[in-house]
């Protein structure tokens, strides 16, 4: 299950960013995951829950945004998004296509809780 190692990396990145900004509580972590990564969202959420246990991330929501596979046709240079195989250019019909995107895996944003002062 590669989702656990991904979840640990997400936690590390979120911790580092929270530290930079002096945040003590992270509420949400948003990630973009390319379809070529073959990540199972529910497994990643479960792994994130385990990896964040006992940390400033515990209880945080993991938002997962899927990034489609993008191809470039070598014949006509047309770019397109696709979700199925076989890959074929929807512009000219050529089978001579290359992957141009969809292997992404990045933390796109982190939301932190605002600290409320109890001073009067």
N, C-alpha and C positions, 0 to 999 in steps of 0.2 A: 504494500500500500504506500505509494509515493505521496499520498495526500498528507501524511503526518510530517514528512520532512518539509513539504511546502508550508504547512501550518506553522511549523517552528520558525521557518524563515520569515513568514509574515509577522509573527510575534516579535522577532528580533528587530525587524525594520520599524515596527510600530513603537517598540520600547525606545529605540534610538531617537526617533522623531519626538516622542513625548518628552524625553529628557532634554532635548535641545530647546524645547519651548516651556519647560518647567511644569508640564502637565502631570497631575497625579492620578487622573482617572480617564481612561479612554472608553468612550461609549460605543463607537462604531468604527470598523475598519472596512474600507471599500477596496476590492481588488478586481482587476480585469484579467480574465483567464481566456486565452485563445483555445479554440476548439481542438486544435492539433495537440494540445497538452493532455487531452483525454483525462481530465480531472472530473471526478464525480462530485458534484456540488454538495450533496448531503454528507458524503464521507469527509470532505474538506471542512465542512461546518463542525462535524463531530470531532475531528482531529484538532481543530482550532480550539474548541471547548476544553479538550484535554490539555493541549499545550499551554493554554492561558491560565489554567487553574492555579490559584495562589499568587497571581500577579496583578498588576494594575489593569490588565486586560480581562480579568475574570468577569464574566457577565456581559462583555462587549458583544455587539452584533457583528457578524461577518456578512457583508453584502458582496455577492459575487455577480459580476457582470460578464456575460459571455461575449467573446470577440470572435466574429466569424472568420472562416478561412478566406483569404484573398488570393486570387491568382492573377498572373499576367500572361497574356498570350504572346508567345514568341513570334508568331506570324504577323499579327496586326497591332501588337502592343496595347491591347485592350485590358483594363483591369476590371475584375468582377469579384463579388462575394459568392461563395458557394457553401452548401451544407451537405452535398452528396457526392458520391463517386459514381462513375468515372468522371474525371475532370475534362471538360470540353469548353472551348470558348463560346460564349453565348452571342458573340458578335459575328465571327466568321466561321465557326464550326470546327476549327482546328483542334486537334488533340495535343498539340505541342504547347503545353502550358507549364508554367513554373509557379511554385508557391511564393507569394509575396507578403503574406501576413497570416496571422492566426496562431502563431506560436508564442504569443504574448503571455507574460505573467508578471504583473506589477501591482504594487500597492498604489492606488490612485488618490486616495484621501483617507484622512484619519480625523474623526470627530472626538473632541474632548469635552468633559463636563466642566461647566463653569463653576468655580468655587464661590460659594456664598459666604460672606462674612457675617458673623453673629454679633459684631460690635454695634453698639447703638450710638 
